Amino acid sequence: MPDTLTKQVVEVGYGGNERLMMNMGPQHPSSHGVFRMILTLEGETVVAVDAVIGYLHRCHEKLGETLTYVQYPSIASKTDYVAAMTSELAYVSAVETIAKVEVPKRAQYLRVIAAELQRIASHCLWLGTWCLDMGGALGGGATVFLYCIREREMVLDRFEELTGARLLYGFHQVGGTRYDIPPGWDTKVRETVDFIERRIDEYEAMLERNTFFVVRTRGVGVISRELAQDVGVSGPLIRGSGVNYDVRRAEPYSSYGDFDFVVPVETAGDCYARYRVRMVEFRQSIRIVRQALDGLPEGPISSRPGVKSVGQVRVPKGEGYARVEGARGEVGCYIVSDGGPKPYRMKWRGASFSNLAVLPHIVPGHKVADVVAIMGSVDPVFGEVDR
Amino acid sequence: MTLPPVAWYTLEAFIVLNAIILLVTYVTLLERKFAARMQSRIGPYYVGRPHGWLQPIADALKLMIKEDIVPAAADRGVYNLAPIVFLVPCMLIFATIPFAPELGVADLNIGVLFFLAVSSLEIVGLFMGGWGSNNKYALLSAMRAVNQIISYDLPFVFAALVPVLLAGSLQMSAIVTAQEGLWFVFYPLIGQLAFLAYLVATLAAENRVPFDILEAESELVAGFRVEYSGMKFALIQLAEYAHMLGTSFLGALLFLGGWLGPGPAWLGPLWFLGKAVLIFLLVTWVRWSFVRIRVDQILAISWKLLLPATIVLLLATGLVVATRGAGGP
């Protein structure tokens, strides 16, 4: 053992004015994947935060250029693996924009059902992990976490019946969807969302009437309206800061115009506002699922049935961008095609990546305990940040 | 055959110590099963059927045979000593607790004072662990520990003094005897408020959620014990649970009438144990349903709310005792 190592002593001032550098991550119980924050502390107060990303970089966009339009959709789910359906949808929508492919109405509705169920599942995980961050693995947080996971499992069971997979689905394909719903599936989905709707009431009662939860979240991590727009956050974050922006409403895709739903907006901009936005989104997603199941039209599920080989889908020369409202915000996919079976260039706009950029603006000035609360309310998924 | 007093006390201490350790191990199982029920899980099941009754033994064995790692940069002396310094006061508090009339190691005439004084010594071991580990998480946690325990020892002591005033004695058996007419928790208004303050302060003194900022695994990984492994970790765990159990026993004794209860006299210790477990479960229930609060909020609760409230309560108790006399209503 080198002698210098044993004599190394951490110097900390008793007055709390000397600064302490502390690493949070990449391996840390609340790092939500592999995120590293280098915190500069004065006592318990954070004075600066340095966010380091890239620990999960897998060259995903380059990989997308080596796979054909038929192969990639199932890989696209690996960007945001907690809400896999939305990234698949963004990719196939971008391809459809370039190729000007018409998607049958039934497929559009199926896409909506999948996307909204996915939002419910993703928000379940968010609520659980966020409470786990604030309440600890050995406390009330773990209780909420296990409740949420129990409900998420039900949605994943429905996805398993639909696609055969529980996490990364490969449900979408260029021109429609790959699978139609199995018999009896719609009844099961209705039962599931009814059940979850009741559970959401329970969560709200459990959390909002809990003073400790409220004092931990109210006024913590405030993102002002201006900051939200400057940084370019999206999803529940920007809606929690008073901006009424939702891609489903701003630029309806996949027949979202047919459905009646509310875009929740809160003006406070703190963790509690983001929590409220997501809780309302739970209910709105359930509403949309019900409407889509009620009005599910008959017909083909794909305008390109019977794809025989992986290279068969050809897309004309051109470029296209498609965006969808994922669980975490706006997920965009930009594709340049040179007319071959694979994209010439592709680029993701990860919602988590843009949302994470707000952290250095809002974290300084808070206590260490608030860092994890803010982090959880941003709800990043690192597959999407690092790609 | 008569034993010399020293040998007699040693034997008694040995028996109580082992009984407590066994009890503490099984209290962990109780908590795990209880938490599992709350979270719609089953909990320990397979190690020793039915319901994992061998699980605590398996855990203890596992911790004993685990590799003991000392960080290269740790202050070895302090680091190795800390678990013992932490454990000793947590075990010592059981010395004064009478489990039934004449059944205990030493029923001191200043029993409550001894308990309160010794139980607040645990902070020394805790801080030694946090400091000696030479880890930033542990250090922050140790700082928090000092903050929190100093803040909550005062309301804890004041809340515990209410029954003492009512009974007019610091001797634990005398406090129980004073409750023969009415348990102090049923004493109008004062009793309930004092019990509530006692429970809150207990939560903080035991570092349970929502006051578990020293452990705070989502912020500080595991706080002051992040670098501990194997047997030393087991000692720290043992000490924490022993402290929890000790304060539960004290609560049962001060407020719930100790071993008093219907039935023959030999049921006394069982009544006492049952009441202590009830308090333990109450604390566990709170633990598994709240989120943790922040360090500044914890201090605010203590200094701005709990401490003034308990002082006022103590004054009110003094007035009541002065007008109606000590020793029950």
Interface residues (C-beta under 8 A of the other chain):
Chain A: M1 L5 T6 Q8 V9 V10 V12 L20 M22 N23 H28 P29 S30 L41 E44 C131 L132 D133 M134 G135 G136 A137 L138 G139 G140 G141 A142 T143 L146 Y147 R150 M206 N210 F212 F213 V215 R216 K367 V368 A369 D370 V371 V372
Chain B: A35 M38 Q39 S40 R41 A72 A73 N134 K136 Y137 L139 L140 M143 R144 R208 V209 P210 D212 I213 E215 A216 E217 S218 E219 L220 V221 R287 W288 S289 F290 V291 R292 I293 R294 V295 D296 Q297
